[in-house]
Amino acid sequence: MKKRFFWGGALVGELALLVALYRMYKDVEWRIFLVQGQQAERYADLHQEWLAYAGGMVLVGLALPFTIYFLVGALRRK
């Protein structure tokens, strides 16, 4: 029973983190669009931030299948 709650909570947490990272990613993408071609230093800073959010989404996305696998395994064992 505890494993089900743990893996269910982990899944909800990962999905919430993924959504939050995606929202920040899109915000930075919009700011890059507004600055593009005007201020090279600001563009480079925003691009670095954009890549960091993209990397975070990839890491969470890689962990998500394992969380789902362990959640399904915990739900099958009663």
C-alpha positions as CSV (number, residue, x, y, z in Angstrom):
1,M,0.0,0.0,0.0
2,K,2.8,2.4,0.8
3,K,4.6,1.7,-2.5
4,R,1.5,2.6,-4.4
5,F,1.2,5.9,-2.7
6,F,4.9,6.6,-3.1
7,W,5.0,5.8,-6.8
8,G,1.7,7.6,-7.4
9,G,3.1,10.7,-5.6
10,A,6.3,10.4,-7.6
11,L,4.4,10.3,-10.8
12,V,2.3,13.3,-9.9
13,G,5.4,15.2,-8.8
14,E,7.3,14.4,-12.0
15,L,4.3,15.4,-14.2
16,A,4.0,18.7,-12.2
17,L,7.7,19.3,-12.6
18,L,7.5,18.6,-16.3
19,V,4.7,21.0,-16.8
20,A,6.5,23.7,-14.7
21,L,9.7,23.3,-16.7
22,Y,7.8,23.4,-20.0
23,R,6.1,26.7,-19.0
24,M,9.4,28.3,-18.1
25,Y,10.9,26.9,-21.3
26,K,8.2,28.5,-23.4
27,D,8.6,31.8,-21.5
28,V,12.3,31.9,-22.2
29,E,11.7,30.9,-25.8
30,W,9.4,33.9,-26.1
31,R,11.9,36.3,-24.5
32,I,14.6,35.0,-26.9
33,F,12.3,35.8,-29.8
34,L,11.8,39.3,-28.5
35,V,15.6,40.0,-28.0
36,Q,16.8,38.1,-31.1
37,G,19.2,40.2,-33.2
38,Q,19.2,43.2,-30.8
39,Q,21.4,42.3,-27.8
40,A,23.9,39.5,-28.4
41,E,24.9,39.1,-24.7
42,R,21.3,39.0,-23.5
43,Y,20.4,36.6,-26.3
44,A,23.3,34.3,-25.2
45,D,22.1,34.3,-21.6
46,L,18.6,33.5,-22.5
47,H,19.7,30.8,-24.8
48,Q,21.7,29.2,-22.1
49,E,18.7,29.3,-19.7
50,W,16.5,27.8,-22.5
51,L,18.9,24.9,-22.9
52,A,19.0,24.3,-19.2
53,Y,15.2,24.0,-19.1
54,A,15.3,21.7,-22.1
55,G,17.8,19.5,-20.4
56,G,15.7,19.4,-17.3
57,M,12.7,18.3,-19.3
58,V,14.8,15.5,-20.9
59,L,16.0,14.2,-17.5
60,V,12.4,14.2,-16.1
61,G,11.2,12.5,-19.3
62,L,13.8,9.8,-19.0
63,A,12.8,9.1,-15.4
64,L,9.0,9.0,-16.2
65,P,8.9,5.6,-17.8
66,F,10.6,4.0,-14.9
67,T,8.2,5.6,-12.4
68,I,5.3,4.4,-14.4
69,Y,6.8,0.9,-14.6
70,F,7.2,0.7,-10.8
71,L,3.8,2.2,-10.2
72,V,2.1,-0.4,-12.4
73,G,4.2,-3.1,-10.7
74,A,3.0,-1.9,-7.3
75,L,-0.6,-1.8,-8.4
76,R,-0.5,-5.3,-9.7
77,R,0.9,-6.7,-6.5
78,K,-2.0,-6.7,-4.0
